[in-house]
Amino acid sequence: MNKRKQIQIRSLIKRVLTKIDMYSQDAENLIFGTGLIESNYDYLKQRNGGIARSWWQIEPGMTGAQDTIMNYLRYRSWLITECAKAAYVPESAFDRNISEEEISELLEYNISYALIMCRLKYRRVPKKLPNTVSGMADYHKKYYNTVYGKSDPKEFIEKYENAIK
């Protein structure tokens, strides 16, 4: 990845996470690394016709964004307001009545919305964010990609280290 692209992506991550009061250098690094391993910042739709969307390959339904809305945001109305402002969407974009199809479109076409959903997925984990590359790789595999996903922590480390050279 060229340096200019990395700077732009990291700047976006920092700006959006700061707006929802969830920024830290560890969060920025983890979300940046997640985009590298999930899509290499090259595609917005899952390959082979899958349902995941965005650079962070988030599933729109109850295994992904819809679950975050129903079981996390639903109980944090103040956060819905902040998320909506940061993603430049109406609060209904984070409402429990939003359809899976609408979420899918938002994930694909609104980078800030997808970034927020990625951060919220990690926010729900009751463990401290890692601060090493190997820690990020393991954290991503366990809590984001899960044991059922195809992600490989070794590949995460390799991609991350190559990107920051």
LUMDREN-652948 format. One record per residue (C-alpha): residue number from 0; chain; x, y, z. Coordinates in Angstrom, 1 decimal. Layout:
# residues N
{resi:NUM	chain:A	u:X	v:Y	w:Z}
...
//
This chain:
# residues 165
{resi:0	chain:A	u:0.0	v:0.0	w:0.0}
{resi:1	chain:A	u:1.4	v:3.4	w:-0.9}
{resi:2	chain:A	u:2.1	v:5.9	w:1.9}
{resi:3	chain:A	u:-0.5	v:8.5	w:0.7}
{resi:4	chain:A	u:-3.3	v:6.0	w:0.7}
{resi:5	chain:A	u:-2.4	v:4.8	w:4.2}
{resi:6	chain:A	u:-2.2	v:8.4	w:5.5}
{resi:7	chain:A	u:-5.7	v:9.1	w:4.1}
{resi:8	chain:A	u:-7.2	v:6.0	w:5.5}
{resi:9	chain:A	u:-5.7	v:6.5	w:8.9}
{resi:10	chain:A	u:-6.8	v:10.1	w:8.9}
{resi:11	chain:A	u:-10.3	v:9.0	w:8.2}
{resi:12	chain:A	u:-10.2	v:6.4	w:11.0}
{resi:13	chain:A	u:-8.9	v:8.9	w:13.5}
{resi:14	chain:A	u:-11.4	v:11.6	w:12.5}
{resi:15	chain:A	u:-14.5	v:9.3	w:12.6}
{resi:16	chain:A	u:-13.5	v:7.6	w:15.9}
{resi:17	chain:A	u:-12.8	v:10.9	w:17.5}
{resi:18	chain:A	u:-16.3	v:12.1	w:16.6}
{resi:19	chain:A	u:-17.8	v:9.1	w:18.4}
{resi:20	chain:A	u:-15.3	v:9.4	w:21.3}
{resi:21	chain:A	u:-13.8	v:6.0	w:20.7}
{resi:22	chain:A	u:-10.4	v:7.0	w:19.3}
{resi:23	chain:A	u:-7.1	v:5.6	w:20.6}
{resi:24	chain:A	u:-4.0	v:4.8	w:18.8}
{resi:25	chain:A	u:-4.6	v:1.1	w:19.5}
{resi:26	chain:A	u:-8.1	v:1.4	w:18.0}
{resi:27	chain:A	u:-6.8	v:3.1	w:14.9}
{resi:28	chain:A	u:-4.1	v:0.5	w:14.4}
{resi:29	chain:A	u:-6.6	v:-2.4	w:14.8}
{resi:30	chain:A	u:-9.1	v:-1.0	w:12.5}
{resi:31	chain:A	u:-6.5	v:-0.1	w:9.9}
{resi:32	chain:A	u:-5.2	v:-3.7	w:10.2}
{resi:33	chain:A	u:-8.7	v:-5.1	w:9.9}
{resi:34	chain:A	u:-9.2	v:-3.4	w:6.6}
{resi:35	chain:A	u:-5.9	v:-4.7	w:5.3}
{resi:36	chain:A	u:-6.7	v:-8.3	w:6.1}
{resi:37	chain:A	u:-10.3	v:-8.2	w:5.2}
{resi:38	chain:A	u:-10.1	v:-6.4	w:1.8}
{resi:39	chain:A	u:-6.7	v:-4.9	w:1.5}
{resi:40	chain:A	u:-8.7	v:-1.7	w:0.9}
{resi:41	chain:A	u:-9.3	v:-2.9	w:-2.6}
{resi:42	chain:A	u:-13.0	v:-4.0	w:-2.7}
{resi:43	chain:A	u:-16.3	v:-3.1	w:-1.0}
{resi:44	chain:A	u:-18.3	v:-6.3	w:-1.8}
{resi:45	chain:A	u:-17.3	v:-9.7	w:-0.5}
{resi:46	chain:A	u:-15.7	v:-11.8	w:-3.3}
{resi:47	chain:A	u:-17.6	v:-14.8	w:-4.7}
{resi:48	chain:A	u:-21.0	v:-13.2	w:-4.1}
{resi:49	chain:A	u:-20.8	v:-13.1	w:-0.3}
{resi:50	chain:A	u:-22.9	v:-10.8	w:1.8}
{resi:51	chain:A	u:-20.1	v:-8.9	w:3.6}
{resi:52	chain:A	u:-19.6	v:-5.2	w:2.7}
{resi:53	chain:A	u:-17.1	v:-2.4	w:3.0}
{resi:54	chain:A	u:-13.3	v:-2.4	w:3.4}
{resi:55	chain:A	u:-13.9	v:-4.1	w:6.8}
{resi:56	chain:A	u:-16.1	v:-6.9	w:5.3}
{resi:57	chain:A	u:-19.0	v:-6.5	w:7.7}
{resi:58	chain:A	u:-22.0	v:-8.7	w:7.4}
{resi:59	chain:A	u:-25.2	v:-6.6	w:7.4}
{resi:60	chain:A	u:-27.5	v:-9.1	w:9.3}
{resi:61	chain:A	u:-27.7	v:-10.5	w:12.8}
{resi:62	chain:A	u:-24.1	v:-11.9	w:12.6}
{resi:63	chain:A	u:-22.8	v:-8.4	w:12.0}
{resi:64	chain:A	u:-24.2	v:-4.8	w:11.9}
{resi:65	chain:A	u:-27.8	v:-5.6	w:12.6}
{resi:66	chain:A	u:-26.7	v:-7.4	w:15.8}
{resi:67	chain:A	u:-24.7	v:-4.4	w:16.8}
{resi:68	chain:A	u:-27.7	v:-2.2	w:16.4}
{resi:69	chain:A	u:-30.1	v:-4.5	w:18.1}
{resi:70	chain:A	u:-28.0	v:-5.6	w:21.0}
{resi:71	chain:A	u:-25.6	v:-2.7	w:21.6}
{resi:72	chain:A	u:-26.7	v:0.6	w:20.1}
{resi:73	chain:A	u:-30.3	v:0.1	w:21.0}
{resi:74	chain:A	u:-29.4	v:0.6	w:24.7}
{resi:75	chain:A	u:-27.2	v:3.7	w:24.0}
{resi:76	chain:A	u:-29.4	v:6.3	w:22.4}
{resi:77	chain:A	u:-26.7	v:9.0	w:23.0}
{resi:78	chain:A	u:-24.3	v:7.0	w:21.0}
{resi:79	chain:A	u:-26.7	v:6.6	w:18.1}
{resi:80	chain:A	u:-26.8	v:10.4	w:17.8}
{resi:81	chain:A	u:-23.0	v:10.6	w:17.8}
{resi:82	chain:A	u:-22.7	v:7.8	w:15.2}
{resi:83	chain:A	u:-25.3	v:9.4	w:12.9}
{resi:84	chain:A	u:-23.5	v:12.7	w:13.0}
{resi:85	chain:A	u:-20.1	v:11.1	w:12.3}
{resi:86	chain:A	u:-21.5	v:9.1	w:9.4}
{resi:87	chain:A	u:-23.6	v:12.0	w:8.0}
{resi:88	chain:A	u:-26.8	v:9.9	w:8.1}
{resi:89	chain:A	u:-30.1	v:10.2	w:9.9}
{resi:90	chain:A	u:-30.4	v:8.4	w:13.3}
{resi:91	chain:A	u:-32.7	v:5.9	w:11.6}
{resi:92	chain:A	u:-29.6	v:4.4	w:10.0}
{resi:93	chain:A	u:-28.7	v:3.1	w:13.4}
{resi:94	chain:A	u:-32.3	v:2.2	w:14.4}
{resi:95	chain:A	u:-33.5	v:-1.3	w:15.2}
{resi:96	chain:A	u:-36.1	v:-1.0	w:12.4}
{resi:97	chain:A	u:-33.5	v:-0.6	w:9.6}
{resi:98	chain:A	u:-33.6	v:-3.4	w:7.2}
{resi:99	chain:A	u:-30.7	v:-5.7	w:6.3}
{resi:100	chain:A	u:-30.8	v:-4.4	w:2.8}
{resi:101	chain:A	u:-30.5	v:-0.8	w:3.9}
{resi:102	chain:A	u:-27.6	v:-1.7	w:6.2}
{resi:103	chain:A	u:-25.9	v:-3.5	w:3.3}
{resi:104	chain:A	u:-26.1	v:-0.4	w:1.1}
{resi:105	chain:A	u:-24.8	v:1.8	w:3.9}
{resi:106	chain:A	u:-21.9	v:-0.5	w:4.5}
{resi:107	chain:A	u:-21.0	v:-0.5	w:0.9}
{resi:108	chain:A	u:-21.5	v:3.2	w:0.1}
{resi:109	chain:A	u:-20.7	v:5.0	w:3.3}
{resi:110	chain:A	u:-17.1	v:4.6	w:4.5}
{resi:111	chain:A	u:-17.8	v:6.3	w:7.8}
{resi:112	chain:A	u:-20.8	v:4.2	w:8.6}
{resi:113	chain:A	u:-18.8	v:1.0	w:7.9}
{resi:114	chain:A	u:-15.9	v:2.2	w:10.0}
{resi:115	chain:A	u:-18.2	v:2.9	w:12.9}
{resi:116	chain:A	u:-19.7	v:-0.5	w:12.7}
{resi:117	chain:A	u:-16.2	v:-2.1	w:12.7}
{resi:118	chain:A	u:-15.3	v:-0.1	w:15.8}
{resi:119	chain:A	u:-18.5	v:-1.0	w:17.6}
{resi:120	chain:A	u:-17.9	v:-4.7	w:16.9}
{resi:121	chain:A	u:-14.6	v:-4.4	w:18.6}
{resi:122	chain:A	u:-16.0	v:-2.1	w:21.4}
{resi:123	chain:A	u:-18.4	v:-4.9	w:22.4}
{resi:124	chain:A	u:-15.5	v:-7.2	w:23.3}
{resi:125	chain:A	u:-14.9	v:-7.1	w:27.0}
{resi:126	chain:A	u:-11.1	v:-7.2	w:26.6}
{resi:127	chain:A	u:-8.6	v:-4.4	w:26.3}
{resi:128	chain:A	u:-7.5	v:-3.5	w:22.7}
{resi:129	chain:A	u:-4.1	v:-5.0	w:21.9}
{resi:130	chain:A	u:-1.1	v:-2.8	w:21.3}
{resi:131	chain:A	u:1.2	v:-5.1	w:19.3}
{resi:132	chain:A	u:0.9	v:-6.4	w:15.8}
{resi:133	chain:A	u:0.7	v:-10.0	w:16.9}
{resi:134	chain:A	u:-1.9	v:-9.1	w:19.6}
{resi:135	chain:A	u:-4.0	v:-7.3	w:16.9}
{resi:136	chain:A	u:-3.8	v:-10.4	w:14.6}
{resi:137	chain:A	u:-5.0	v:-12.7	w:17.4}
{resi:138	chain:A	u:-7.7	v:-10.3	w:18.6}
{resi:139	chain:A	u:-9.0	v:-9.8	w:15.0}
{resi:140	chain:A	u:-9.1	v:-13.6	w:14.5}
{resi:141	chain:A	u:-10.8	v:-14.4	w:17.8}
{resi:142	chain:A	u:-13.3	v:-11.5	w:18.0}
{resi:143	chain:A	u:-13.9	v:-10.2	w:14.5}
{resi:144	chain:A	u:-13.2	v:-13.0	w:12.0}
{resi:145	chain:A	u:-14.0	v:-15.8	w:14.5}
{resi:146	chain:A	u:-12.8	v:-19.4	w:14.4}
{resi:147	chain:A	u:-15.1	v:-20.0	w:11.4}
{resi:148	chain:A	u:-13.5	v:-17.3	w:9.2}
{resi:149	chain:A	u:-10.7	v:-17.7	w:6.8}
{resi:150	chain:A	u:-8.4	v:-15.1	w:8.2}
{resi:151	chain:A	u:-4.9	v:-16.1	w:9.3}
{resi:152	chain:A	u:-3.1	v:-14.2	w:12.1}
{resi:153	chain:A	u:0.2	v:-14.8	w:10.3}
{resi:154	chain:A	u:-1.2	v:-13.1	w:7.1}
{resi:155	chain:A	u:-2.5	v:-10.2	w:9.3}
{resi:156	chain:A	u:1.0	v:-9.7	w:10.7}
{resi:157	chain:A	u:2.6	v:-9.9	w:7.3}
{resi:158	chain:A	u:0.2	v:-7.4	w:5.6}
{resi:159	chain:A	u:0.3	v:-5.0	w:8.5}
{resi:160	chain:A	u:4.1	v:-5.0	w:8.7}
{resi:161	chain:A	u:4.4	v:-4.6	w:4.9}
{resi:162	chain:A	u:2.0	v:-1.7	w:4.9}
{resi:163	chain:A	u:3.7	v:0.3	w:7.6}
{resi:164	chain:A	u:7.2	v:0.0	w:6.1}
//
